[in-house]
Amino acid sequence: MTAIALSAKGQATIPKPIRDLLGLKPGGRVTFEVRGEEVVLRAVGNPAGMLSRYARLKHRRSEPRSVGRHLAAEDGRSHAA
């Protein structure tokens, strides 16, 4: 799990590995969905681009992994709770 601090305005910076995973660029849009005590962040954008990114990621590994495990693989640290 990755913890980040909120600014005085309530803003948070999405860590680069997560931005890269979701294909987020400056000016990109995201949605937030509250599920009980959790919040799900989703990129809003070109569905074809998202599908091609997913296909490339799926092709590189044989089993799905959580964002925490993806971050751990990217920087060599444990982000899983």
Beta strands, then each sheet from edge to edge (+ up, - down):
strand 1: 29-35
strand 2: 38-44
sheet 1: 1+ 2-
end
